[in-house]
Amino acid sequence: SRVVPALETRLGDTNPVTRSARGVRGGVRWLLLDPDRDRVTPVDVVFMVVAALSCLYILTEFDEINRLRALGLDGGRTTTEIFGFLELPVQAISSLGIPLDETSYAFVLGALGVLLVLEATRRTLGVYLMGIVGMFIVYARYGYLIPRDAPLVGVLGQIQQTAWSDVVQNLWYNTANGVFGVPVRVSVQFIYIFILFGAFLEMSGAGRWFIDLAYSATGRRKGGPAKASILASGFMGTISGSSIANTVTTGAFTIPLMKRTGYRPEFAGGVEASASSGGQILPPVMGAAAFLIVEFIGVPFADVIIAATVPAVVFFFGVWVMVHLEASRAGIGGVDASELVGLGSHLRRGWFYLLPIALLLYYLIVARLTVARSAWFTLVAIAALIALVAAYNDRTRWPLLGTIGGLAAIEFVAYLVAGTTVVGALTGAGEAGMAPAAAAAAVVGELGWIVLAVSFVTLLARPRSDAPLLDYDDQVDEAAATATGTLGRPGLADNRAIGYVAFVVRSMESGARTATPVVIAVAAAGVIPGVISTTGLGPNLTTLILSVAGGSLVLLLVITAISSIILGMGMPTTVTYIILVALLGPAIAEFTVPLLAAHLFILYFGVIADITPPVAVAAYAASGVAKSDPFQTGVEAFSLSLNKVIVPFAFVLVPGIVLLRRLPDADSLPPGEKTYRVIGFGDVLDIGYFVPEVLIPIVGVFVGVVALGATVIGFLYTDVSRFERALFALAALLLMAPGLLFNSVESLLGLAGMNVGVETVMLDLALRTVGGVLFGVLALANRRRSGSGAEPTERTEPAASEV
């Protein structure tokens, strides 16, 4: 880019050298670059062909790959043995010193496949992740050269020497680890269909409806816009598992209104970024990493949802408390009632948006279906529901519902008499009839398809009818207008049937666009467990980490938390989770903590990285909307999310907070067996267990976040001094995670050679009691000091200088 301008300055525009250089630059740009991303370059075509060949080889040469697993890639057929017509170009390349004529075709395709994963990572996620994955690949080949007697890092050199062929075989052709390992398998089986679930909800207009619902519910309250931001971000978490996407989507509505009612721009952006980052930890959908937890530790997704519920509610409650205290301190009121839609009328208009989420929870928790089946059934239900709402109006109500009911009744009779569908009965496929309950269950399973078919036929029959309850996302209307305009029939853009088709197509396109970076990220991250498996680094790395932690669980958790935050800066949460589970997971498993709680711990701190300066990507996205200082916005977001730092320590040390109970025979179980389970109704009735180990810790965490809010905001009934803030912080720590204190003291005494035997449950209760008393005394003193308890005068509109 600098050569041509320099030549133009020195030699002139018309000089042949300048013209040649300009032509070379244009050719290279045409061949390699597309700054506007509006065309596919020739190099892109080559990359696509190579990627297709690398993947197709795995699908079509399965027997050959199995043979090479025993012989190694060096024992495979060469390129010329498979494609004789390529002998001349292969010989030409070999003459340059590249032994392509002696290299197996499988090795060539595998190596190119790994390199293309790195290039795809660079294009979608940047050089940071690509560099980390690249360093692990180089380490797999040359890590044995690290001196084994070097202090601390010498353990990294205690690996077996491997050839490039072994590295490629384990990273590309090993389906247990590597590129096509567990992360990619989970993304294909589970994550993609849940992304589609969110895309269908978003394109149906649910996102905008959820935001309006939040304002209807909280807009009139003190600090209403900020509270609405928290609720809206929680609702949007069921649609988008991305902190940044959630921030930008909801922030466009919530941040300007927060500023208008008196919140500082940095605080408004921090609230939105903090709440939006909670979308990845909020059931039922959560982020992509939640599905990896299911696969890595072998628990049902329903257990993950149950375990994640209390910490997620605590997080959102904590942010709610802080924005309430800030509103009380600054005298910020709510939005004028005339600007808001009534909650009742809003629910009547869009209550059906809640049905897919309720149905998903039913499938996962009550029916206990697999994750894939639950997501698929819910996706069909969304498509059918939106088709029904699109076709529903006063004129079509009874014909539409009557036809659906009639077809369902006919199917019920067919199952009752012939044990099959109507079509099956007519073609002679029927057998013995079903019992009424079984027939009804079979019809319910088909109801989504019946509703979809009848509704779409109604849309075709009445293409100009109105849909008073449905308001598609603007992208759907734009897609319909673009498609009909391209066909030369712009008048069809208002056709309801075409609108529904545009909704389905746009949802699938949005889902694919969202899923692509996720799949690339997990494919790249899967290289790291593959390298650990290939080199045999795992046991040595576990020993190193445990020695650094000194046998202290708290110190190991701190190391994990810091690693999560550092790795998560500029890296997707899912990738951070995969890397840390591979590196630190075995070390954490050495302690008697529930694996589910440990994996949630890693997930939480990966999410925190999105709002932790200096690379707080979600906070920086919010600052762009708030027009605030990016770093200060990040500081505010992190401060508002402090409870998300403490709560993970709390639930690892006290598993009752995530509703897990240790099995009675856990000590006698062999290594690798699950030693904890989700509590049931019987455990609730066991008062001696439930009250001290579940109820009191959960209540303590909720009260603790109020004390933490007073610490961060500096207000509780009245202004709080610095000394009182320190006392509130101590009360918060004692209420939320007293185990942090006594485990740290116990570890220090252990290093000094002193073993202290203390009943953990009793000490936990005692410290929480001290924290509760301390908080109560401080809160009561502040209440009395504030006089009659009156708060600053509320205002609904700030001064012009504050907007």
C-alpha positions in Angstrom: 0.0 0.0 0.0 3.0 2.3 0.5 5.1 1.2 -2.5 2.8 2.6 -5.2 2.4 6.1 -3.7 6.2 6.3 -3.2 6.8 5.4 -6.8 4.2 8.0 -7.9 6.0 10.6 -5.9 9.5 9.8 -7.1 8.9 8.6 -10.7 5.6 10.1 -11.6 2.2 8.6 -12.5 3.1 7.8 -16.2 6.4 6.0 -15.5 6.3 2.3 -16.7 7.6 1.1 -13.3 4.8 3.0 -11.5 2.1 1.6 -13.9 3.5 -1.9 -13.5 3.5 -1.6 -9.7 -0.1 -0.3 -9.8 -1.2 -3.2 -12.0 0.5 -5.7 -9.7 -1.3 -4.1 -6.7 -4.7 -4.3 -8.5 -4.1 -7.9 -9.4 -3.2 -8.9 -5.9 -6.2 -7.1 -4.5 -8.5 -8.8 -7.0 -7.0 -12.1 -6.2 -6.8 -11.9 -2.4 -8.7 -9.0 -1.0 -12.3 -7.8 -0.8 -12.5 -4.9 1.6 -16.3 -4.4 0.9 -17.1 -8.1 1.3 -19.4 -8.0 -1.7 -17.7 -10.7 -3.8 -15.9 -14.0 -3.5 -12.3 -13.8 -4.5 -10.4 -16.5 -6.4 -8.5 -17.4 -3.3 -11.7 -17.8 -1.4 -12.9 -20.3 -4.1 -9.6 -22.2 -3.8 -10.1 -22.3 0.0 -13.6 -23.5 -0.3 -12.6 -26.3 -2.7 -9.8 -27.4 -0.4 -12.1 -27.3 2.6 -14.7 -29.4 0.8 -12.1 -32.0 -0.2 -10.7 -32.2 3.3 -14.1 -32.8 4.8 -15.3 -35.1 2.1 -12.3 -37.3 2.5 -13.3 -38.1 6.1 -16.9 -38.9 4.9 -16.0 -41.0 1.9 -12.8 -42.8 3.0 -13.8 -44.0 6.4 -12.2 -47.4 6.0 -8.9 -45.9 4.8 -8.9 -43.5 7.8 -9.4 -46.5 10.1 -6.5 -48.2 8.5 -4.3 -45.1 8.8 -5.1 -45.0 12.6 -3.1 -48.1 12.9 -0.4 -47.5 10.4 -0.1 -43.7 10.7 -0.6 -41.1 8.0 2.9 -41.9 6.5 1.5 -45.3 5.5 -1.2 -43.8 3.3 -1.4 -43.5 -0.5 0.3 -40.5 -2.1 -1.5 -37.9 -4.2 -0.2 -39.3 -7.5 -1.3 -42.9 -6.5 -4.9 -41.6 -6.2 -4.9 -39.0 -8.9 -2.4 -40.0 -11.6 -3.1 -37.0 -13.8 -1.5 -34.8 -11.1 1.9 -36.3 -11.5 3.5 -33.4 -13.4 2.4 -30.6 -11.0 3.3 -32.8 -8.0 6.8 -33.4 -9.4 7.1 -29.7 -10.1 6.3 -28.8 -6.5 8.6 -31.6 -5.2 11.5 -30.1 -7.3 11.2 -27.0 -5.1 12.2 -29.0 -2.0 8.6 -29.8 -0.8 8.4 -33.6 -0.7 4.8 -33.8 -2.0 5.5 -36.9 -4.1 6.4 -38.8 -0.9 3.7 -37.4 1.3 0.4 -39.2 1.8 -2.8 -37.6 0.4 -4.4 -38.0 3.8 -1.7 -35.9 5.4 -1.9 -33.2 2.8 -5.7 -32.8 3.2 -5.4 -33.0 7.0 -2.7 -30.4 7.2 -4.6 -28.1 4.8 -7.8 -28.6 6.8 -6.1 -27.5 10.0 -4.5 -24.5 8.3 -8.0 -23.5 6.9 -9.4 -23.7 10.4 -6.8 -21.3 11.6 -7.5 -19.0 8.6 -11.3 -19.1 9.3 -10.5 -18.3 13.0 -8.5 -15.3 11.9 -11.2 -14.0 9.7 -14.1 -14.4 12.1 -12.5 -14.0 15.6 -9.1 -12.3 14.9 -5.5 -13.2 15.4 -5.7 -13.6 19.2 -7.4 -17.0 19.2 -5.6 -18.0 16.0 -2.3 -17.3 17.6 -3.1 -19.3 20.8 -4.2 -22.3 18.8 -1.2 -22.0 16.5 1.2 -22.0 19.5 -0.4 -25.2 20.8 0.1 -26.8 17.4 3.7 -25.8 17.3 4.1 -27.0 20.9 2.7 -30.4 19.9 5.6 -30.8 17.5 8.4 -29.1 19.3 7.4 -28.9 22.9 9.8 -31.8 23.8 12.7 -29.4 23.2 11.8 -27.5 26.4 14.5 -28.3 29.0 13.0 -30.8 31.4 15.0 -29.5 34.3 13.9 -25.8 33.8 12.2 -24.4 36.8 8.4 -24.4 36.7 8.0 -24.8 32.9 10.2 -27.9 32.7 7.1 -30.0 33.1 5.9 -28.8 29.7 8.9 -30.5 28.1 8.1 -33.8 29.6 6.1 -34.9 26.6 6.7 -37.5 23.9 8.3 -36.5 20.6 5.8 -36.5 17.8 6.1 -36.1 14.0 3.9 -33.7 12.0 2.0 -36.7 10.6 1.0 -37.7 14.2 0.0 -34.2 15.0 -2.2 -33.9 11.9 -3.7 -37.3 12.4 -4.8 -36.5 16.0 -6.0 -33.0 15.2 -7.9 -33.7 11.9 -8.8 -37.4 11.9 -9.4 -38.1 15.6 -13.1 -37.7 16.3 -12.6 -37.9 20.1 -10.3 -34.8 20.2 -9.1 -32.2 17.8 -11.1 -30.2 15.2 -13.9 -32.7 15.0 -14.0 -33.5 18.7 -16.6 -33.0 21.3 -17.1 -29.2 20.9 -17.9 -29.5 17.2 -20.2 -32.4 17.7 -22.1 -30.6 20.4 -22.3 -27.4 18.3 -23.8 -29.5 15.4 -26.2 -31.5 17.6 -27.4 -28.9 20.1 -26.0 -25.4 19.8 -27.1 -24.8 16.2 -30.7 -25.8 16.7 -30.9 -23.6 19.8 -29.4 -20.7 17.8 -32.2 -21.3 15.3 -34.7 -21.3 18.2 -33.5 -17.8 19.1 -33.5 -16.6 15.5 -37.1 -17.7 15.0 -38.1 -15.9 18.2 -36.2 -12.8 17.2 -37.6 -12.6 13.7 -41.2 -13.1 14.9 -40.9 -9.8 16.8 -40.5 -11.4 20.3 -37.4 -9.3 21.0 -39.2 -6.0 20.7 -42.2 -7.4 22.6 -40.0 -8.5 25.5 -38.4 -5.1 25.7 -41.8 -3.4 25.8 -42.9 -6.0 28.4 -40.0 -4.9 30.6 -41.0 -1.3 30.3 -44.6 -2.0 31.0 -43.7 -3.9 34.1 -41.1 -1.6 35.6 -41.1 1.7 33.7 -43.1 3.6 36.3 -41.0 2.5 39.3 -38.1 4.4 40.8 -35.2 4.1 38.3 -37.7 2.4 36.0 -35.7 2.6 32.7 -32.6 0.9 34.3 -34.8 -1.8 35.8 -36.5 -2.3 32.5 -33.0 -2.7 31.0 -32.3 -5.5 33.4 -35.6 -7.4 32.7 -35.3 -6.8 28.9 -31.7 -8.2 28.9 -32.9 -11.2 30.8 -35.7 -11.8 28.4 -33.3 -11.3 25.4 -31.0 -13.9 27.0 -33.6 -16.5 25.9 -33.1 -15.4 22.3 -29.4 -14.4 22.1 -26.6 -16.1 24.0 -24.2 -13.3 23.0 -23.3 -10.5 25.5 -22.5 -8.1 22.6 -25.6 -8.9 20.5 -27.8 -8.6 23.6 -26.1 -5.3 24.6 -26.5 -3.7 21.2 -30.1 -5.0 20.6 -31.6 -3.9 23.9 -29.3 -1.0 24.5 -30.5 0.8 21.5 -33.9 1.2 23.3 -32.9 1.2 27.0 -29.7 3.4 27.2 -31.2 6.6 25.7 -34.2 6.4 28.1 -31.9 5.8 31.1 -29.9 8.9 30.2 -33.1 10.9 29.7 -34.3 10.1 33.2 -31.1 11.1 34.9 -28.6 8.2 34.9 -25.0 9.1 34.0 -24.0 7.9 30.5 -21.3 5.6 31.9 -23.7 4.1 34.5 -26.4 3.6 31.8 -24.0 1.8 29.5 -22.6 -0.2 32.4 -26.1 -1.3 33.5 -26.9 -2.5 30.0 -23.6 -4.3 29.5 -23.8 -5.9 32.9 -27.3 -7.2 32.5 -26.7 -8.3 28.9 -23.7 -10.4 30.0 -26.1 -12.3 32.2 -27.9 -13.8 29.1 -25.3 -16.5 28.9 -25.9 -17.7 32.4 -29.7 -17.4 32.5 -31.8 -20.6 31.9 -33.4 -22.1 29.9 -31.3 -21.4 26.8 -28.0 -19.9 28.3 -24.9 -19.7 26.1 -23.3 -22.3 23.9 -20.9 -23.4 26.7 -23.9 -24.7 28.7 -24.4 -27.4 26.1 -20.7 -28.3 26.2 -21.1 -28.9 30.0 -23.7 -31.5 29.2 -21.3 -33.4 27.0 -18.2 -32.9 29.1 -19.5 -34.2 32.4 -22.4 -36.3 31.2 -25.4 -34.7 32.9 -28.8 -34.0 31.5 -29.3 -30.4 30.3 -32.2 -30.2 32.8 -29.7 -30.6 35.7 -27.7 -27.7 34.2 -30.8 -25.5 34.1 -31.8 -26.3 37.6 -28.3 -25.8 39.0 -27.8 -22.5 37.1 -31.2 -20.9 38.1 -30.4 -19.6 41.6 -27.0 -18.0 40.8 -28.6 -16.4 37.7 -31.5 -15.0 39.7 -29.0 -13.7 42.3 -27.0 -12.0 39.6 -30.0 -10.1 38.1 -31.3 -9.3 41.6 -27.9 -7.8 42.5 -27.9 -5.5 39.5 -31.5 -4.6 40.2 -30.5 -3.6 43.8 -27.7 -1.5 42.6 -29.7 0.5 40.1 -32.4 1.0 42.7 -29.9 2.4 45.2 -28.4 4.6 42.5 -31.9 5.9 41.6 -32.5 6.6 45.3 -29.2 8.4 45.7 -29.7 10.5 42.6 -33.4 11.0 43.0 -34.3 9.4 39.7 -37.9 8.4 39.2 -39.7 6.5 36.5 -41.1 7.2 33.1 -44.4 9.0 32.8 -47.3 6.6 32.6 -48.5 8.3 29.4 -45.4 7.0 27.6 -45.9 3.4 28.5 -48.3 0.6 27.4 -50.4 -1.0 30.1 -49.0 -4.3 31.3 -52.4 -6.1 30.9 -53.0 -4.9 27.3 -49.4 -5.7 26.3 -49.7 -9.3 27.7 -53.0 -9.8 25.8 -51.3 -8.7 22.6 -48.3 -11.0 22.7 -48.7 -13.6 25.4 -48.1 -16.3 22.9 -44.4 -15.4 22.8 -44.1 -17.0 26.2 -45.4 -20.3 25.0 -42.2 -21.6 23.3 -40.1 -20.8 26.3 -42.6 -22.6 28.6 -42.8 -25.5 26.2 -39.0 -25.8 26.1 -38.8 -25.9 29.9 -41.5 -28.6 29.9 -39.7 -30.8 27.5 -36.4 -30.4 29.3 -37.4 -30.5 32.9 -40.7 -32.3 33.1 -40.7 -34.6 30.1 -36.9 -35.0 30.4 -36.4 -35.3 26.6 -33.0 -35.1 25.2 -31.6 -31.6 24.4 -31.8 -32.1 20.6 -35.4 -33.5 20.7 -36.6 -30.7 23.0 -35.1 -28.0 20.8 -36.5 -29.6 17.6 -40.0 -30.0 19.0 -39.9 -26.4 20.3 -38.7 -25.1 16.9 -41.6 -26.8 15.1 -43.9 -25.3 17.7 -42.6 -21.8 17.1 -43.0 -22.1 13.3 -46.5 -23.4 13.8 -47.4 -20.8 16.4 -46.3 -17.9 14.2 -48.1 -19.3 11.2 -51.3 -19.6 13.3 -50.9 -16.0 14.6 -50.2 -14.7 11.1 -53.4 -16.3 9.8 -55.5 -15.4 12.8 -58.0 -12.5 12.8 -61.7 -11.9 13.4 -62.7 -13.3 10.0 -60.5 -16.4 10.1 -60.8 -17.2 13.8 -63.5 -19.9 13.7 -62.7 -21.5 10.3 -59.1 -21.7 11.3 -59.5 -23.1 14.8 -62.4 -25.4 13.6 -60.3 -26.9 10.8 -57.4 -27.6 13.2 -59.7 -29.1 15.8 -61.5 -31.2 13.1 -58.2 -32.6 11.7 -56.9 -33.4 15.2 -60.2 -35.2 16.0 -59.9 -37.3 12.8 -56.3 -38.2 13.6 -57.4 -39.1 17.1 -60.0 -41.5 15.7 -57.5 -43.0 13.3 -55.1 -43.7 16.1 -57.9 -45.0 18.3 -59.2 -47.4 15.6 -56.2 -48.3 13.5 -53.2 -47.3 15.6 -51.8 -45.0 12.9 -52.4 -41.8 11.1 -55.3 -41.2 8.6 -52.9 -41.6 5.7 -51.5 -44.8 7.2 -55.0 -46.2 7.8 -56.0 -45.4 4.2 -52.9 -47.2 2.8 -53.5 -50.3 4.9 -50.6 -49.7 7.3 -52.8 -49.8 10.4 -52.7 -52.4 13.1 -54.4 -52.7 16.5 -55.9 -49.5 17.8 -54.4 -47.5 20.7 -55.8 -46.7 24.1 -57.4 -43.2 24.3 -54.5 -41.8 26.3 -51.9 -43.1 23.9 -54.0 -41.8 20.9 -54.3 -38.4 22.5 -50.5 -38.3 23.1 -49.8 -39.2 19.4 -52.1 -36.5 18.2 -50.4 -33.9 20.4 -47.1 -34.9 18.9 -48.5 -34.1 15.4 -50.4 -31.0 16.4 -47.6 -28.7 15.4 -47.6 -30.0 11.9 -51.4 -29.8 11.7 -51.4 -26.2 12.9 -48.6 -25.3 10.5 -50.3 -26.8 7.4 -53.8 -25.4 8.1 -52.4 -21.9 8.9 -50.3 -21.7 5.8 -53.2 -22.8 3.6 -55.2 -20.1 5.2 -52.5 -17.6 4.4 -52.5 -18.7 0.8 -56.3 -18.5 0.7 -56.4 -15.0 2.3 -53.1 -13.4 1.3 -54.3 -9.8 2.1 -55.9 -10.5 5.5 -54.5 -8.6 8.5 -52.7 -10.1 11.5 -53.5 -7.9 14.4 -51.4 -9.8 17.0 -48.3 -10.2 14.9 -45.5 -7.7 14.1 -42.5 -9.3 12.4 -39.0 -7.9 13.0 -38.1 -5.2 10.5 -35.6 -7.6 8.8 -38.4 -9.8 7.7 -40.3 -7.0 6.0 -37.1 -5.9 4.3 -36.4 -9.4 3.1 -39.9 -9.7 1.7 -39.6 -6.4 -0.1 -36.2 -7.3 -1.5 -37.4 -10.7 -2.8 -40.5 -9.4 -4.4 -38.7 -6.4 -5.9 -36.1 -8.7 -7.4 -38.9 -10.7 -9.0 -40.4 -7.6 -10.4 -43.5 -7.9 -8.2 -43.1 -5.3 -5.4 -46.8 -5.3 -4.8 -46.6 -8.8 -3.3 -44.5 -7.6 -0.4 -47.7 -7.3 1.7 -48.8 -10.8 0.9 -49.2 -12.6 4.2 -48.0 -16.0 2.8 -44.9 -14.4 1.3 -44.3 -12.6 4.5 -44.4 -15.9 6.4 -42.0 -17.5 3.9 -39.7 -14.5 4.3 -39.9 -15.0 8.1 -38.8 -18.6 7.9 -36.0 -17.9 5.4 -34.7 -14.9 7.3 -34.8 -16.8 10.5 -32.7 -19.6 9.0 -30.3 -17.2 7.5 -29.9 -15.3 10.8 -29.4 -18.6 12.6 -26.7 -19.7 10.1 -24.9 -16.4 10.3 -24.9 -16.5 14.1 -23.9 -20.1 14.2 -20.9 -19.9 11.8 -18.6 -18.0 14.2 -19.6 -20.3 17.0 -18.8 -23.5 15.0 -15.4 -22.0 13.8 -14.6 -21.0 17.4 -15.3 -24.4 18.9 -13.4 -26.1 16.0 -10.4 -24.0 16.7 -10.6 -24.5 20.4 -11.0 -28.2 20.0 -7.3 -28.3 18.8 -6.1 -27.6 22.4 -7.6 -30.7 24.0 -6.3 -32.6 20.9 -2.8 -31.3 21.6 -3.0 -32.2 25.3 -4.2 -35.7 24.3 -1.5 -36.1 21.5 1.4 -35.1 23.7 0.3 -36.7 26.9 0.7 -33.4 28.7 -2.5 -33.8 30.8 -1.2 -35.5 33.9 2.0 -33.4 34.1 0.0 -30.2 33.6 -2.4 -31.3 36.5 0.6 -31.9 38.7 2.1 -28.5 37.9 -1.2 -26.7 38.5 -1.8 -28.5 41.8 1.8 -27.7 43.0 1.3 -24.0 42.1 -2.0 -24.0 44.0 -0.3 -25.6 47.0 -3.1 -28.1 47.4 -5.5 -25.2 48.2 -8.9 -25.3 46.5 -9.4 -21.5 47.0 -6.1 -20.7 45.4 -6.9 -23.1 42.5 -10.2 -21.3 42.0 -8.5 -17.9 42.0 -6.1 -19.2 39.4 -9.0 -20.4 37.3 -10.9 -17.2 37.7 -7.9 -15.0 36.7 -7.1 -17.3 33.7 -10.7 -17.2 32.6 -10.8 -13.4 32.6 -7.4 -13.0 30.8 -8.3 -15.6 28.2 -11.8 -14.2 27.8 -10.5 -10.8 26.8 -11.4 -10.6 23.2 -12.2 -14.3 23.0 -15.7 -15.9 22.9 -16.9 -17.4 26.2 -17.3 -20.8 24.6 -13.7 -20.9 23.5 -12.5 -19.7 27.0 -14.6 -22.5 28.6 -13.2 -25.2 26.3 -9.6 -24.2 26.8 -9.8 -23.9 30.6 -11.7 -27.2 31.0 -8.9 -28.8 29.0 -6.2 -27.1 31.0 -7.6 -26.8 34.6 -10.6 -29.2 34.6 -8.5 -32.3 35.7 -6.9 -30.3 38.5 -10.2 -29.1 39.9 -11.6 -32.7 39.7 -8.9 -33.7 42.2 -10.9 -31.9 44.9 -14.2 -33.1 46.3 -16.3 -30.5 44.6 -19.2 -31.2 42.2 -18.1 -31.2 38.6 -21.2 -29.3 37.5 -20.5 -26.5 40.0 -16.8 -26.4 38.8 -17.8 -26.1 35.2 -20.4 -23.4 36.0 -17.6 -21.6 37.8 -15.4 -21.5 34.7 -18.4 -20.4 32.6 -19.2 -17.5 34.9 -15.7 -16.1 34.8 -15.6 -16.5 31.0 -18.7 -14.4 30.9 -17.2 -11.8 33.3 -14.4 -11.2 30.8 -16.9 -9.5 28.5 -17.3 -6.7 31.0 -13.8 -6.6 32.5 -11.5 -3.7 31.5 -9.3 -3.2 29.7 -10.9 -5.4 27.0 -14.6 -5.2 28.1 -16.1 -5.9 24.7 -19.8 -5.8 25.8 -19.2 -2.6 27.8 -17.4 -0.9 24.9 -20.4 -1.8 22.7 -22.7 -0.2 25.3 -20.5 2.9 25.4 -20.9 3.4 21.7 -24.7 3.6 22.2 -24.4 5.7 25.4 -21.8 8.0 23.9 -19.8 7.6 27.1 -16.1 7.0 28.0 -15.5 3.3 27.1 -13.1 2.5 30.0 -15.3 4.1 32.6 -18.3 2.3 31.2 -16.3 -0.9 31.6 -15.5 0.0 35.2 -19.2 0.6 35.9 -20.2 -2.7 34.3 -17.7 -4.6 36.2 -18.7 -2.9 39.5 -22.3 -3.7 38.9 -21.4 -7.4 38.2 -19.3 -7.9 41.3 -21.8 -10.4 42.7 -21.0 -12.5 39.6 -17.4 -12.7 40.9 -18.3 -13.8 44.5 -21.3 -16.1 43.8 -19.2 -18.7 41.8 -16.9 -19.1 44.8 -19.9 -19.5 47.0 -21.6 -22.3 45.0 -18.4 -24.3 44.6 -17.7 -24.2 48.3 -21.4 -24.7 49.2 -23.0 -26.8 46.5 -26.5 -26.4 48.1 -26.6 -23.0 46.4 -26.8 -24.7 43.0 -29.2 -27.3 44.4 -26.7 -30.1 44.5 -26.3 -32.7 47.3 -23.4 -35.1 47.9 -24.3 -38.8 47.6 -24.1 -40.7 50.9 -21.7 -43.3 49.5 -19.6 -40.8 47.5 -16.4 -41.7 49.3 -16.7 -45.3 48.3 -17.4 -44.6 44.6 -14.5 -45.2 42.1 -12.8 -42.2 40.5 -14.8 -40.6 37.7 -18.2 -41.4 39.1 -20.7 -38.6 39.9 -20.6 -37.8 43.6 -23.4 -35.2 43.6 -26.9 -35.1 42.3 -29.7 -32.5 42.0 -31.8 -32.3 45.1 -35.4 -33.6 45.0 -38.5 -33.1 47.0 -37.3 -35.6 49.5 -34.3 -33.5 50.2 -36.5 -30.5 50.8 -38.3 -32.4 53.5 -35.0 -33.4 55.1 -35.0 -30.3 57.3 -31.7 -31.2 59.0 -30.0 -31.0 55.6 -32.1 -28.5 53.6 -32.2 -25.6 56.1 -28.4 -25.3 56.9 -27.0 -26.4 53.6 -29.4 -25.0 51.1 -32.0 -22.5 52.5 -29.7 -20.5 54.7 -26.8 -20.2 52.2 -29.3 -19.1 49.5 -30.9 -16.5 51.7 -27.4 -15.4 52.8 -26.4 -14.8 49.2 -29.5 -12.8 48.4 -29.0 -10.6 51.5 -25.3 -10.4 50.7 -25.9 -8.8 47.3 -27.9 -6.0 49.0 -24.8 -5.4 51.3 -22.6 -5.5 48.2 -24.9 -3.0 46.5 -24.5 -0.6 49.4 -20.7 -1.1 49.1 -20.6 -0.3 45.3 -23.1 2.5 45.2 -22.3 4.0 48.5 -25.9 4.5 49.5 -28.5 2.7 51.7 -31.2 4.9 53.0 -28.6 7.6 53.1 -25.0 8.1 51.9 -22.5 5.6 53.2 -19.0 6.6 54.3 -15.8 4.8 53.2 -15.5 3.1 56.6 -19.1 1.9 56.4 -18.5 0.7 52.9 -15.7 -1.5 54.2 -18.0 -2.9 56.8 -20.7 -3.5 54.3 -18.2 -5.3 52.1 -17.2 -7.5 55.0 -20.9 -8.3 55.7 -21.4 -9.1 52.0 -18.5 -11.5 52.0 -19.6 -13.2 55.2 -23.1 -13.6 54.0 -22.3 -14.8 50.5 -19.1 -16.8 50.7 -17.8 -17.3 54.2 -16.0 -20.4 53.0 -13.6 -18.1 51.1 -12.4 -16.8 54.5 -12.1 -20.0 56.5 -10.8 -22.1 53.6 -8.0 -19.5 53.0 -7.1 -19.4 56.8 -7.2 -23.2 56.8 -4.8 -23.4 53.8 -2.4 -20.9 55.4 -2.4 -22.9 58.7 -1.8 -26.1 56.7 1.2 -24.5 55.1 2.5 -23.7 58.6 2.1 -27.4 59.5 -1.1 -26.8 61.6 -4.1 -29.0 61.0 -7.4 -27.5 62.1 -10.4 -29.7 62.3 -13.6 -27.6 62.2 -17.2 -28.6 61.4 -17.6 -26.8 58.1 -21.4 -26.5 58.1 -21.5 -25.1 61.7 -18.6 -22.6 60.9 -20.4 -21.6 57.7 -23.6 -20.9 59.7 -21.7 -19.0 62.4 -20.0 -16.7 59.9 -23.2 -16.1 57.9 -24.9 -15.1 61.2 -22.1 -12.7 62.0 -22.4 -11.2 58.5 -26.2 -10.9 58.9 -25.9 -9.2 62.3 -23.3 -6.8 60.9 -25.5 -5.9 57.9 -28.6 -5.5 60.1 -26.8 -3.1 62.4 -25.4 -1.0 59.6 -28.7 -0.9 57.7 -30.6 0.0 60.8 -28.1 2.8 61.7 -28.4 4.2 58.2 -32.2 4.0 58.4 -32.2 6.0 61.6 -29.6 8.5 60.3 -31.8 9.2 57.3 -34.4 10.7 59.6 -37.9 9.5 58.9 -36.7 7.3 56.1 -37.6 9.8 53.4 -35.6 9.5 50.2 -34.5 12.2 47.8 -37.2 13.8 45.7 -37.8 11.8 42.6 -37.7 13.3 39.1 -38.7 12.0 35.8 -36.8 14.5 33.6 -33.2 15.5 34.3 -31.6 18.9 33.7 -30.5 19.5 30.1 -26.9 19.2 31.1 -27.4 15.6 32.3 -28.8 14.3 29.0 
